Amino acid sequence: MSRFFVCETVYEDRAVILEVLRELGYEPRLSEEGVALSNYYGRTDSTMKANIIIPKDQLNRTTGASNDIGFVKQDGKYKLILDDYDSRYLKAKDPITGKMENFEQAFQRSYVVKAAQRKLMSRGITGFRLDKTKVTVDAKGRVQVVLRR
């Protein structure tokens, strides 16, 4: 039997989360108070509520996922909520590499790139482009990117 769990990676920027999810082809639902995620059978887990939700019907079209996925807001930051079954099989086309990859890795990579670009722009630093051949994920899941002028 599968169960939902909260991933440890923290995402700080809600706007970037939404931008990446839309880039991956999803139209997330939003809830300030949180909505219980639905499993394969349509049952909800009232202990596992998310503020940003991708319904399983959207995921099924592209990935065959069995459950909703979401992001829960904790202390002003967001964490991904996945079902343990889907965490192994959920795939997404990585917008950077163009390859089908594990959803969480594809999301993290795109999030890091977008967040870095936004941070540079907010500081008035412009003219950088992402070197797509230099985006890597190390053994600990840390994403490293190279930006070039």
C-alpha positions in Angstrom: 0.0 0.0 0.0 1.3 3.4 -0.9 1.4 6.5 1.3 2.1 10.2 1.0 5.3 11.7 2.4 6.9 15.1 2.5 10.3 15.5 0.7 13.1 17.2 2.6 14.0 19.7 -0.2 12.8 23.2 0.6 11.6 25.6 -2.1 11.4 29.3 -1.1 9.8 31.0 -4.1 6.1 30.2 -4.8 6.2 32.1 -8.1 9.1 30.0 -9.4 7.3 26.7 -8.3 4.2 27.7 -10.3 6.3 28.8 -13.3 8.2 25.5 -13.4 5.0 23.4 -12.9 3.4 25.2 -15.8 6.6 24.7 -17.9 6.3 21.0 -17.2 2.8 21.1 -18.6 0.6 21.3 -15.5 -2.0 23.7 -14.3 -1.7 23.6 -10.5 -4.6 24.4 -8.2 -4.0 26.8 -5.3 -5.3 26.7 -1.8 -4.2 29.0 1.0 -5.7 26.8 3.7 -4.6 23.5 2.1 -6.5 20.7 0.4 -6.2 17.0 1.2 -4.4 15.0 -1.5 -6.3 12.3 -3.3 -4.9 8.8 -3.8 -5.5 6.2 -6.6 -8.9 5.2 -5.2 -10.1 8.8 -4.8 -9.6 8.7 -1.0 -8.1 11.7 0.7 -5.6 11.8 3.5 -6.8 14.6 5.8 -3.4 14.7 7.5 -1.6 15.4 4.2 -2.8 18.8 2.9 -1.1 20.8 0.2 -1.3 24.5 -0.8 -0.2 23.9 -4.4 -1.8 20.8 -6.0 -1.4 18.9 -9.3 -4.4 16.7 -9.6 -3.8 13.1 -10.6 -5.9 13.5 -13.8 -3.3 16.0 -15.1 -0.4 13.7 -14.1 -2.1 10.6 -15.6 -2.1 12.3 -19.1 1.6 12.5 -19.2 3.1 10.2 -16.6 0.7 7.5 -15.5 0.8 8.7 -11.9 -1.7 7.2 -9.5 -2.1 10.1 -7.0 -2.2 13.8 -6.6 1.1 15.6 -5.8 1.4 18.8 -4.0 3.5 21.4 -2.2 2.8 22.2 1.5 3.7 25.6 2.9 5.6 25.3 6.2 7.2 28.4 7.8 6.8 30.4 4.6 8.6 27.8 2.5 7.3 24.9 0.4 8.0 21.2 0.4 7.0 18.6 -2.2 4.5 15.9 -1.2 4.6 12.7 -3.2 3.2 9.2 -2.8 5.9 6.7 -2.3 4.8 4.6 -5.3 4.7 7.6 -7.6 8.1 8.9 -6.3 9.7 5.8 -8.0 7.8 6.0 -11.3 6.6 9.6 -11.8 8.5 11.0 -14.8 8.5 14.5 -16.4 10.2 15.9 -19.5 13.0 18.1 -18.1 12.7 21.5 -19.8 16.5 21.9 -19.6 17.7 18.6 -20.9 14.6 17.7 -22.9 14.8 14.1 -21.5 12.2 12.2 -19.5 13.5 12.1 -16.0 12.4 11.5 -12.4 9.8 14.2 -11.7 11.5 15.4 -8.5 14.9 15.8 -10.3 13.4 17.5 -13.3 11.5 19.9 -11.0 14.6 20.6 -8.8 16.8 21.3 -11.8 14.3 23.7 -13.4 13.6 25.4 -10.1 17.2 26.1 -9.3 17.8 27.6 -12.8 14.7 29.8 -12.6 15.4 30.9 -9.0 19.1 31.8 -10.0 17.9 33.8 -13.0 15.3 35.7 -10.9 17.9 36.4 -8.1 20.4 37.8 -10.7 17.7 39.9 -12.3 16.5 41.2 -8.9 20.0 42.4 -8.3 20.2 44.1 -11.7 22.6 41.5 -13.1 21.5 40.7 -16.7 23.0 39.2 -19.8 23.5 35.7 -18.5 22.3 32.5 -20.2 22.2 29.0 -18.9 24.7 26.5 -20.2 22.4 23.5 -20.6 25.3 21.2 -20.9 26.6 22.1 -17.5 23.5 21.4 -15.3 24.4 18.6 -13.0 22.9 16.8 -9.9 25.4 15.4 -7.5 25.0 12.2 -5.4 23.4 14.2 -2.6 20.8 15.7 -5.0 22.3 19.2 -5.1 21.8 20.9 -8.5 24.7 22.9 -9.9 24.3 25.2 -12.9 26.7 27.3 -15.0 25.6 30.7 -16.2 27.6 32.4 -19.0 27.6 35.9 -20.4 
